[in-house]
Amino acid sequence: MPPLAGQAIPSYDASVVGCSVFRESVRTDIRAQRGGPPYQERGQRTGVLVVRVTADAPLRFTAWYDSLAVWYDATEGRVVPDTDGLIGGRWEGTLSPTGSVSLTSRPFMPPDLRSVSDLSDALLDFFPPLAPVAIAPGRAWTDSLGLTITRLADSLTGPGPAQRYQWRIDSRSDPPLAADSTARLRQRATDEGVLVWALAVGPLSWDRTVTIDTEVSGPGVRLPYRGRVTQHIEVIRITDHPACY
């Protein structure tokens, strides 16, 4: 689809990222079965993430948690890891105009936090994907890798007019059982959400749901596994945060 005349294409750059602060809430639900009865585990993390641009060509950034709380309900009971060792630790990398992140540095991850929620790669898919072209309301753009972005009806927010985009990414891994293999892993993942992009300031908020279905079976697997991990992510941009003064 060619660009729409007179319409700006949303993109991540220094003018919309600059120094940004986001309040993030992530709920994780795991439902699985391995041989015996099914079981369920769930977790939650809430935090305030600061992202600051350090260079604009290419767009380089540094990011850190200003605050973070994590808990996880396992079959043995609730686990609440200490997050102090991560607070202030830096992620560094580059951010493309469409939201792809490449990390050059990751913070130290405390072992008790890693065992519950390993956030080493948390920044890789933090930003919602954007289309490289303008999209008219009600129309969609699709790439060759399974990403579809649909522009919804525009809205009015505190910072002014805003565009709303819905995205969906589908991926599947279902290889045939090789002749010399005794186990087979099948996996299907979906990533979908809605982004509110304020024309004056850029990404304002988004809701995201990631679902991963996994199955492990085969003649060499004594206890076949089948499970679903669902993650619901809510992010809201915070204005006038002290970290950006």
GUDREN-190191 format. One record per residue: residue in one letter; x, y, z of N, C-alpha, C in turn; residue number from 0. Coordinates in nm, 2 decimals, padded with zeros to 4 digits. Example, Ala and Ser with C-alpha at 12.3 -4.5 7.8 and 13.67 -1.06 7.14 Angstrom:
% GUDREN-190191
rest;nxx;nyy;nzz;caxx;cayy;cazz;cxx;cyy;czz;nr
A;01.32;-00.57;00.78;01.23;-00.45;00.78;01.32;-00.33;00.78;0 $
S;01.28;-00.22;00.71;01.37;-00.11;00.71;01.29;00.00;00.79;1 $
//
This chain:
% GUDREN-190191
rest;nxx;nyy;nzz;caxx;cayy;cazz;cxx;cyy;czz;nr
M;00.09;-00.12;00.00;00.00;00.00;00.00;00.09;00.12;00.00;0 $
P;00.07;00.22;-00.09;00.15;00.34;-00.10;00.12;00.43;00.02;1 $
P;00.21;00.52;00.06;00.18;00.61;00.17;00.06;00.70;00.13;2 $
L;-00.01;00.74;00.23;-00.13;00.83;00.21;-00.08;00.97;00.21;3 $
A;-00.12;01.05;00.11;-00.08;01.18;00.09;-00.12;01.27;00.21;4 $
G;-00.02;01.34;00.26;-00.05;01.43;00.37;-00.06;01.37;00.51;5 $
Q;-00.04;01.24;00.52;-00.05;01.18;00.65;00.09;01.14;00.70;6 $
A;00.12;01.17;00.83;00.25;01.14;00.88;00.25;00.99;00.92;7 $
I;00.36;00.92;00.90;00.37;00.78;00.94;00.42;00.77;01.08;8 $
P;00.35;00.71;01.17;00.40;00.70;01.31;00.53;00.62;01.31;9 $
S;00.63;00.67;01.38;00.76;00.60;01.39;00.83;00.64;01.52;10 $
Y;00.91;00.55;01.57;00.99;00.58;01.69;01.11;00.66;01.65;11 $
D;01.12;00.78;01.71;01.24;00.86;01.69;01.26;00.95;01.81;12 $
A;01.36;01.03;01.81;01.40;01.10;01.93;01.29;01.20;01.98;13 $
S;01.21;01.25;01.88;01.10;01.34;01.92;00.99;01.28;01.99;14 $
V;00.96;01.15;01.97;00.85;01.08;02.04;00.90;01.00;02.16;15 $
V;01.02;00.96;02.16;01.07;00.88;02.27;01.14;00.97;02.37;16 $
G;01.25;01.04;02.33;01.32;01.14;02.41;01.35;01.07;02.55;17 $
C;01.29;01.13;02.65;01.29;01.06;02.78;01.14;01.03;02.81;18 $
S;01.11;00.90;02.82;00.97;00.85;02.84;00.97;00.76;02.96;19 $
V;00.86;00.77;03.03;00.83;00.68;03.14;00.70;00.60;03.12;20 $
F;00.71;00.47;03.15;00.59;00.39;03.13;00.56;00.31;03.25;21 $
R;00.43;00.31;03.29;00.38;00.22;03.39;00.34;00.09;03.33;22 $
E;00.40;-00.02;03.37;00.37;-00.15;03.31;00.31;-00.25;03.41;23 $
S;00.21;-00.32;03.36;00.15;-00.43;03.44;00.14;-00.56;03.35;24 $
V;00.20;-00.67;03.40;00.20;-00.79;03.33;00.15;-00.90;03.41;25 $
R;00.04;-00.97;03.36;-00.02;-01.08;03.43;00.01;-01.21;03.34;26 $
T;00.06;-01.31;03.41;00.10;-01.44;03.34;00.02;-01.55;03.40;27 $
D;-00.04;-01.63;03.31;-00.12;-01.75;03.35;-00.07;-01.87;03.28;28 $
I;-00.04;-01.98;03.35;00.02;-02.10;03.29;-00.08;-02.21;03.33;29 $
R;-00.13;-02.28;03.23;-00.21;-02.40;03.24;-00.14;-02.51;03.17;30 $
A;-00.11;-02.62;03.24;-00.03;-02.73;03.18;-00.07;-02.86;03.23;31 $
Q;-00.02;-02.96;03.16;-00.04;-03.10;03.21;00.08;-03.19;03.16;32 $
R;00.14;-03.26;03.25;00.25;-03.35;03.22;00.22;-03.49;03.29;33 $
G;00.16;-03.58;03.21;00.13;-03.71;03.27;00.01;-03.71;03.36;34 $
G;00.02;-03.64;03.47;-00.09;-03.65;03.58;-00.20;-03.54;03.55;35 $
P;-00.26;-03.50;03.66;-00.37;-03.40;03.65;-00.31;-03.27;03.60;36 $
P;-00.40;-03.18;03.54;-00.35;-03.05;03.50;-00.33;-02.96;03.62;37 $
Y;-00.24;-02.87;03.60;-00.21;-02.77;03.71;-00.20;-02.63;03.65;38 $
Q;-00.21;-02.53;03.74;-00.21;-02.39;03.70;-00.12;-02.31;03.79;39 $
E;-00.05;-02.22;03.73;00.04;-02.13;03.80;00.02;-01.99;03.74;40 $
R;00.04;-01.89;03.82;00.02;-01.75;03.77;00.11;-01.65;03.84;41 $
G;00.14;-01.54;03.77;00.23;-01.45;03.82;00.19;-01.31;03.79;42 $
Q;00.26;-01.21;03.85;00.23;-01.07;03.82;00.35;-00.99;03.84;43 $
R;00.37;-00.89;03.75;00.48;-00.79;03.77;00.43;-00.66;03.74;44 $
T;00.46;-00.56;03.82;00.42;-00.42;03.80;00.55;-00.34;03.82;45 $
G;00.57;-00.24;03.73;00.68;-00.16;03.74;00.67;-00.03;03.67;46 $
V;00.77;00.06;03.69;00.78;00.19;03.62;00.91;00.18;03.54;47 $
L;00.91;00.19;03.41;01.02;00.17;03.32;01.05;00.31;03.26;48 $
V;01.18;00.35;03.27;01.23;00.47;03.21;01.31;00.44;03.08;49 $
V;01.28;00.51;02.97;01.35;00.49;02.85;01.41;00.63;02.81;50 $
R;01.54;00.64;02.79;01.60;00.77;02.75;01.68;00.75;02.63;51 $
V;01.66;00.84;02.53;01.74;00.83;02.40;01.87;00.90;02.43;52 $
T;01.98;00.83;02.38;02.11;00.88;02.40;02.18;00.92;02.27;53 $
A;02.12;00.88;02.15;02.17;00.93;02.02;02.06;00.90;01.92;54 $
D;02.06;00.98;01.81;01.94;00.98;01.72;01.97;00.91;01.59;55 $
A;02.09;00.88;01.56;02.12;00.82;01.43;02.24;00.72;01.44;56 $
P;02.20;00.59;01.46;02.06;00.54;01.48;02.01;00.57;01.62;57 $
L;01.88;00.54;01.64;01.82;00.58;01.77;01.87;00.48;01.87;58 $
R;01.96;00.53;01.96;02.01;00.46;02.07;01.95;00.50;02.20;59 $
F;01.93;00.40;02.29;01.86;00.43;02.41;01.92;00.35;02.53;60 $
T;01.89;00.40;02.65;01.92;00.33;02.77;01.79;00.32;02.85;61 $
A;01.76;00.21;02.92;01.64;00.19;02.99;01.66;00.13;03.12;62 $
W;01.58;00.16;03.22;01.59;00.10;03.35;01.46;00.10;03.42;63 $
Y;01.44;00.01;03.52;01.32;00.01;03.61;01.35;00.11;03.72;64 $
D;01.26;00.20;03.74;01.26;00.29;03.85;01.20;00.23;03.97;65 $
S;01.10;00.14;03.95;01.04;00.05;04.06;00.99;-00.08;03.99;66 $
L;00.99;-00.18;04.07;00.94;-00.31;04.02;00.90;-00.40;04.13;67 $
A;00.79;-00.47;04.12;00.74;-00.57;04.21;00.70;-00.69;04.13;68 $
V;00.73;-00.81;04.18;00.71;-00.94;04.12;00.66;-01.04;04.22;69 $
W;00.56;-01.12;04.18;00.52;-01.23;04.26;00.48;-01.35;04.17;70 $
Y;00.49;-01.47;04.22;00.45;-01.59;04.13;00.39;-01.69;04.22;71 $
D;00.27;-01.74;04.18;00.21;-01.85;04.26;00.24;-01.98;04.19;72 $
A;00.33;-02.06;04.24;00.37;-02.19;04.19;00.28;-02.29;04.27;73 $
T;00.30;-02.42;04.23;00.22;-02.52;04.29;00.27;-02.54;04.44;74 $
E;00.39;-02.50;04.47;00.44;-02.51;04.61;00.40;-02.39;04.69;75 $
G;00.34;-02.28;04.63;00.31;-02.16;04.71;00.36;-02.04;04.64;76 $
R;00.33;-01.92;04.70;00.37;-01.79;04.64;00.52;-01.76;04.66;77 $
V;00.58;-01.71;04.56;00.72;-01.67;04.56;00.73;-01.52;04.53;78 $
V;00.80;-01.45;04.62;00.81;-01.30;04.60;00.96;-01.27;04.60;79 $
P;01.02;-01.27;04.48;01.17;-01.24;04.47;01.20;-01.09;04.50;80 $
D;01.32;-01.07;04.56;01.37;-00.94;04.58;01.41;-00.88;04.45;81 $
T;01.36;-00.76;04.42;01.39;-00.69;04.29;01.49;-00.58;04.30;82 $
D;01.54;-00.56;04.43;01.63;-00.44;04.45;01.76;-00.45;04.36;83 $
G;01.80;-00.57;04.34;01.93;-00.59;04.26;01.91;-00.55;04.12;84 $
L;01.79;-00.54;04.07;01.77;-00.50;03.93;01.73;-00.35;03.91;85 $
I;01.68;-00.29;04.02;01.64;-00.15;04.01;01.76;-00.06;03.96;86 $
G;01.74;00.01;03.86;01.85;00.10;03.81;01.94;00.03;03.72;87 $
G;01.94;-00.10;03.70;02.03;-00.17;03.61;01.99;-00.13;03.47;88 $
R;02.09;-00.11;03.38;02.06;-00.06;03.25;02.06;-00.16;03.13;89 $
W;01.95;-00.14;03.05;01.95;-00.20;02.92;02.00;-00.10;02.82;90 $
E;02.08;-00.13;02.72;02.12;-00.04;02.62;02.11;-00.10;02.49;91 $
G;02.07;-00.02;02.39;02.06;-00.08;02.25;02.01;00.02;02.15;92 $
T;01.96;-00.03;02.04;01.90;00.06;01.93;01.76;00.02;01.91;93 $
L;01.68;00.12;01.87;01.54;00.11;01.84;01.51;00.15;01.70;94 $
S;01.45;00.07;01.62;01.42;00.10;01.48;01.30;00.19;01.47;95 $
P;01.27;00.26;01.36;01.15;00.34;01.35;01.02;00.25;01.36;96 $
T;01.03;00.12;01.33;00.91;00.04;01.34;00.90;-00.04;01.47;97 $
G;00.99;-00.02;01.56;00.98;-00.08;01.70;01.07;-00.20;01.72;98 $
S;01.16;-00.24;01.63;01.25;-00.35;01.65;01.37;-00.30;01.74;99 $
V;01.40;-00.38;01.84;01.51;-00.35;01.93;01.62;-00.45;01.92;100 $
S;01.74;-00.39;01.92;01.86;-00.47;01.93;01.94;-00.43;02.06;101 $
L;01.97;-00.52;02.15;02.03;-00.49;02.27;02.18;-00.51;02.26;102 $
T;02.25;-00.42;02.32;02.40;-00.42;02.33;02.44;-00.45;02.47;103 $
S;02.36;-00.42;02.57;02.39;-00.44;02.71;02.27;-00.48;02.79;104 $
R;02.28;-00.57;02.88;02.17;-00.61;02.97;02.21;-00.60;03.11;105 $
P;02.12;-00.57;03.20;02.16;-00.55;03.34;02.18;-00.69;03.41;106 $
F;02.25;-00.69;03.52;02.26;-00.81;03.60;02.12;-00.85;03.65;107 $
M;02.09;-00.98;03.64;01.96;-01.03;03.68;01.98;-01.12;03.80;108 $
P;01.93;-01.07;03.92;01.95;-01.15;04.04;01.89;-01.29;04.03;109 $
P;01.96;-01.39;04.08;01.92;-01.53;04.05;01.78;-01.56;04.10;110 $
D;01.74;-01.51;04.22;01.60;-01.54;04.26;01.50;-01.48;04.18;111 $
L;01.53;-01.36;04.12;01.43;-01.30;04.02;01.43;-01.38;03.89;112 $
R;01.55;-01.42;03.84;01.56;-01.49;03.72;01.48;-01.62;03.72;113 $
S;01.48;-01.69;03.84;01.41;-01.82;03.85;01.26;-01.80;03.84;114 $
V;01.21;-01.68;03.86;01.07;-01.65;03.86;01.03;-01.58;03.73;115 $
S;01.11;-01.48;03.70;01.08;-01.39;03.58;01.21;-01.34;03.53;116 $
D;01.26;-01.40;03.43;01.39;-01.36;03.37;01.36;-01.24;03.27;117 $
L;01.40;-01.12;03.31;01.37;-01.00;03.23;01.49;-00.96;03.15;118 $
S;01.59;-01.05;03.13;01.70;-01.01;03.05;01.67;-00.95;02.91;119 $
D;01.57;-01.01;02.84;01.53;-00.97;02.71;01.40;-00.89;02.71;120 $
A;01.36;-00.84;02.82;01.23;-00.77;02.83;01.21;-00.65;02.74;121 $
L;01.32;-00.59;02.70;01.32;-00.47;02.61;01.30;-00.51;02.46;122 $
L;01.33;-00.64;02.43;01.33;-00.68;02.29;01.19;-00.66;02.23;123 $
D;01.09;-00.69;02.30;00.95;-00.68;02.25;00.87;-00.58;02.33;124 $
F;00.93;-00.48;02.40;00.85;-00.39;02.48;00.77;-00.30;02.39;125 $
F;00.82;-00.24;02.28;00.75;-00.15;02.20;00.66;-00.22;02.10;126 $
P;00.54;-00.17;02.08;00.45;-00.23;01.98;00.50;-00.21;01.84;127 $
P;00.48;-00.30;01.75;00.53;-00.29;01.61;00.45;-00.18;01.54;128 $
L;00.51;-00.11;01.45;00.45;-00.01;01.36;00.47;-00.05;01.22;129 $
A;00.38;00.00;01.13;00.39;-00.02;00.99;00.48;00.08;00.93;130 $
P;00.56;00.04;00.82;00.65;00.14;00.76;00.58;00.24;00.67;131 $
V;00.45;00.22;00.65;00.37;00.31;00.56;00.25;00.36;00.64;132 $
A;00.19;00.47;00.58;00.06;00.52;00.64;-00.05;00.43;00.61;133 $
I;-00.14;00.41;00.70;-00.26;00.32;00.68;-00.39;00.41;00.71;134 $
A;-00.48;00.39;00.62;-00.61;00.47;00.63;-00.69;00.39;00.74;135 $
P;-00.78;00.47;00.81;-00.87;00.40;00.91;-00.95;00.29;00.84;136 $
G;-00.96;00.17;00.90;-01.03;00.06;00.85;-00.95;-00.03;00.76;137 $
R;-00.83;00.02;00.72;-00.74;-00.06;00.63;-00.63;-00.13;00.71;138 $
A;-00.56;-00.23;00.65;-00.46;-00.31;00.71;-00.34;-00.32;00.63;139 $
W;-00.23;-00.34;00.69;-00.10;-00.36;00.63;-00.04;-00.50;00.68;140 $
T;00.02;-00.58;00.59;00.07;-00.71;00.63;00.21;-00.73;00.57;141 $
D;00.30;-00.78;00.65;00.43;-00.81;00.60;00.44;-00.96;00.57;142 $
S;00.56;-01.01;00.53;00.58;-01.15;00.49;00.60;-01.24;00.60;143 $
L;00.61;-01.19;00.73;00.65;-01.27;00.84;00.53;-01.30;00.93;144 $
G;00.41;-01.26;00.89;00.29;-01.29;00.97;00.24;-01.18;01.06;145 $
L;00.29;-01.06;01.04;00.25;-00.94;01.11;00.14;-00.87;01.03;146 $
T;00.03;-00.84;01.10;-00.08;-00.76;01.04;-00.11;-00.65;01.13;147 $
I;-00.11;-00.52;01.08;-00.15;-00.40;01.15;-00.27;-00.34;01.09;148 $
T;-00.37;-00.32;01.17;-00.50;-00.26;01.12;-00.52;-00.13;01.19;149 $
R;-00.55;-00.02;01.12;-00.58;00.10;01.18;-00.73;00.11;01.22;150 $
L;-00.75;00.13;01.35;-00.89;00.15;01.40;-00.93;00.29;01.39;151 $
A;-01.05;00.32;01.44;-01.10;00.46;01.43;-01.02;00.55;01.53;152 $
D;-00.99;00.67;01.48;-00.92;00.76;01.56;-00.99;00.80;01.69;153 $
S;-00.92;00.86;01.79;-00.98;00.90;01.91;-00.92;01.03;01.96;154 $
L;-00.98;01.08;02.06;-00.93;01.21;02.12;-00.88;01.18;02.26;155 $
T;-00.76;01.21;02.29;-00.70;01.19;02.42;-00.66;01.32;02.49;156 $
G;-00.60;01.31;02.61;-00.56;01.43;02.68;-00.46;01.51;02.60;157 $
P;-00.36;01.45;02.54;-00.26;01.52;02.46;-00.31;01.56;02.32;158 $
G;-00.44;01.53;02.29;-00.50;01.57;02.16;-00.54;01.45;02.07;159 $
P;-00.55;01.47;01.94;-00.59;01.36;01.85;-00.49;01.24;01.86;160 $
A;-00.55;01.12;01.84;-00.47;01.00;01.85;-00.51;00.90;01.75;161 $
Q;-00.42;00.83;01.70;-00.45;00.71;01.61;-00.44;00.59;01.69;162 $
R;-00.53;00.49;01.65;-00.53;00.36;01.72;-00.50;00.25;01.62;163 $
Y;-00.41;00.16;01.66;-00.37;00.05;01.57;-00.38;-00.08;01.65;164 $
Q;-00.43;-00.18;01.57;-00.44;-00.32;01.63;-00.34;-00.40;01.55;165 $
W;-00.26;-00.48;01.62;-00.17;-00.57;01.55;-00.19;-00.71;01.60;166 $
R;-00.14;-00.80;01.51;-00.15;-00.94;01.54;-00.03;-01.01;01.47;167 $
I;00.04;-01.10;01.54;00.15;-01.18;01.49;00.12;-01.32;01.52;168 $
D;00.12;-01.40;01.42;00.10;-01.55;01.43;00.23;-01.62;01.39;169 $
S;00.27;-01.72;01.47;00.39;-01.80;01.44;00.36;-01.94;01.48;170 $
R;00.41;-02.03;01.41;00.39;-02.18;01.44;00.52;-02.26;01.41;171 $
S;00.55;-02.35;01.50;00.66;-02.44;01.48;00.60;-02.58;01.49;172 $
D;00.59;-02.66;01.38;00.54;-02.79;01.39;00.62;-02.89;01.30;173 $
P;00.74;-02.91;01.33;00.83;-02.99;01.24;00.79;-03.14;01.25;174 $
P;00.80;-03.21;01.14;00.77;-03.36;01.15;00.88;-03.43;01.24;175 $
L;00.84;-03.54;01.29;00.92;-03.62;01.37;01.03;-03.68;01.29;176 $
A;01.16;-03.64;01.32;01.27;-03.69;01.24;01.29;-03.84;01.27;177 $
A;01.35;-03.91;01.17;01.37;-04.05;01.18;01.46;-04.09;01.30;178 $
D;01.56;-04.00;01.34;01.65;-04.03;01.45;01.61;-03.96;01.57;179 $
S;01.49;-03.91;01.58;01.44;-03.83;01.70;01.34;-03.91;01.78;180 $
T;01.34;-03.90;01.91;01.24;-03.96;01.99;01.14;-03.86;02.06;181 $
A;01.16;-03.74;02.03;01.07;-03.63;02.08;01.03;-03.53;01.98;182 $
R;00.92;-03.47;01.99;00.87;-03.37;01.89;00.81;-03.25;01.97;183 $
L;00.86;-03.13;01.94;00.81;-03.01;02.00;00.72;-02.93;01.90;184 $
R;00.60;-02.91;01.94;00.51;-02.83;01.86;00.48;-02.70;01.94;185 $
Q;00.48;-02.59;01.87;00.45;-02.46;01.94;00.38;-02.37;01.85;186 $
R;00.28;-02.30;01.90;00.21;-02.19;01.83;00.20;-02.07;01.92;187 $
A;00.23;-01.95;01.86;00.23;-01.83;01.94;00.15;-01.72;01.87;188 $
T;00.07;-01.64;01.94;00.00;-01.53;01.89;00.04;-01.41;01.98;189 $
D;00.06;-01.30;01.92;00.09;-01.17;01.98;-00.01;-01.07;01.92;190 $
E;-00.10;-01.01;02.01;-00.20;-00.92;01.95;-00.22;-00.81;02.06;191 $
G;-00.26;-00.69;02.00;-00.28;-00.58;02.10;-00.33;-00.46;02.02;192 $
V;-00.35;-00.35;02.10;-00.40;-00.23;02.05;-00.31;-00.11;02.10;193 $
L;-00.26;-00.03;02.02;-00.18;00.08;02.05;-00.25;00.21;02.03;194 $
V;-00.24;00.30;02.12;-00.29;00.44;02.11;-00.17;00.53;02.09;195 $
W;-00.16;00.59;01.97;-00.05;00.68;01.93;-00.10;00.82;01.92;196 $
A;-00.07;00.90;02.02;-00.10;01.04;02.02;-00.02;01.12;01.93;197 $
L;-00.08;01.20;01.84;00.00;01.26;01.73;00.10;01.36;01.79;198 $
A;00.07;01.41;01.91;00.16;01.51;01.97;00.28;01.45;02.04;199 $
V;00.27;01.33;02.09;00.37;01.28;02.18;00.42;01.14;02.14;200 $
G;00.34;01.07;02.05;00.38;00.93;02.02;00.31;00.83;02.10;201 $
P;00.38;00.71;02.14;00.30;00.60;02.20;00.25;00.65;02.34;202 $
L;00.12;00.63;02.36;00.05;00.68;02.48;00.01;00.57;02.57;203 $
S;-00.04;00.46;02.51;-00.07;00.34;02.59;-00.09;00.22;02.49;204 $
W;-00.09;00.10;02.55;-00.12;-00.02;02.47;-00.16;-00.13;02.56;205 $
D;-00.24;-00.22;02.51;-00.28;-00.35;02.57;-00.23;-00.46;02.48;206 $
R;-00.17;-00.56;02.54;-00.11;-00.67;02.46;-00.14;-00.80;02.52;207 $
T;-00.17;-00.90;02.44;-00.19;-01.04;02.49;-00.10;-01.13;02.41;208 $
V;-00.02;-01.21;02.48;00.07;-01.30;02.41;00.03;-01.44;02.46;209 $
T;00.00;-01.53;02.37;-00.04;-01.67;02.40;00.05;-01.77;02.33;210 $
I;00.11;-01.86;02.41;00.20;-01.96;02.36;00.15;-02.10;02.39;211 $
D;00.11;-02.18;02.30;00.07;-02.32;02.32;00.19;-02.41;02.28;212 $
T;00.22;-02.50;02.37;00.33;-02.59;02.35;00.29;-02.74;02.38;213 $
E;00.34;-02.83;02.29;00.32;-02.97;02.31;00.45;-03.04;02.29;214 $
V;00.48;-03.13;02.38;00.60;-03.22;02.36;00.55;-03.36;02.37;215 $
S;00.58;-03.44;02.26;00.53;-03.58;02.26;00.63;-03.66;02.17;216 $
G;00.61;-03.78;02.16;00.69;-03.87;02.08;00.72;-04.00;02.15;217 $
P;00.77;-04.10;02.08;00.80;-04.23;02.14;00.90;-04.23;02.26;218 $
G;00.99;-04.13;02.26;01.08;-04.13;02.37;01.04;-04.04;02.49;219 $
V;00.92;-03.98;02.48;00.87;-03.90;02.59;00.78;-03.98;02.68;220 $
R;00.83;-04.00;02.80;00.76;-04.08;02.90;00.63;-04.01;02.95;221 $
L;00.64;-03.88;02.97;00.53;-03.80;03.02;00.51;-03.69;02.92;222 $
P;00.42;-03.70;02.82;00.39;-03.60;02.73;00.35;-03.47;02.80;223 $
Y;00.39;-03.35;02.74;00.36;-03.23;02.80;00.27;-03.15;02.71;224 $
R;00.17;-03.08;02.77;00.08;-02.99;02.69;00.05;-02.87;02.78;225 $
G;00.08;-02.75;02.73;00.06;-02.63;02.81;00.03;-02.51;02.73;226 $
R;-00.03;-02.41;02.80;-00.06;-02.28;02.75;-00.01;-02.17;02.84;227 $
V;00.07;-02.08;02.79;00.11;-01.96;02.87;00.04;-01.84;02.81;228 $
T;-00.03;-01.76;02.89;-00.10;-01.64;02.85;-00.04;-01.53;02.93;229 $
Q;00.00;-01.42;02.85;00.05;-01.30;02.92;-00.03;-01.18;02.87;230 $
H;-00.09;-01.11;02.97;-00.16;-00.99;02.94;-00.08;-00.87;02.99;231 $
I;-00.05;-00.77;02.90;00.04;-00.66;02.93;-00.04;-00.53;02.91;232 $
E;-00.04;-00.44;03.01;-00.09;-00.31;03.00;00.02;-00.21;03.02;233 $
V;00.03;-00.11;02.93;00.13;-00.01;02.95;00.07;00.13;02.93;234 $
I;00.10;00.22;03.02;00.05;00.36;03.02;00.17;00.45;03.03;235 $
R;00.17;00.55;02.94;00.28;00.65;02.95;00.25;00.75;03.06;236 $
I;00.36;00.78;03.14;00.35;00.87;03.25;00.41;01.00;03.21;237 $
T;00.34;01.11;03.23;00.40;01.24;03.20;00.45;01.31;03.33;238 $
D;00.55;01.40;03.32;00.60;01.47;03.43;00.66;01.38;03.54;239 $
H;00.73;01.28;03.50;00.79;01.19;03.60;00.93;01.25;03.63;240 $
P;00.97;01.25;03.76;01.10;01.31;03.80;01.22;01.25;03.72;241 $
A;01.21;01.13;03.68;01.33;01.07;03.61;01.36;01.14;03.48;242 $
C;01.27;01.22;03.43;01.30;01.29;03.30;01.32;01.44;03.32;243 $
Y;01.34;01.48;03.44;01.37;01.62;03.47;01.52;01.65;03.45;244 $
//
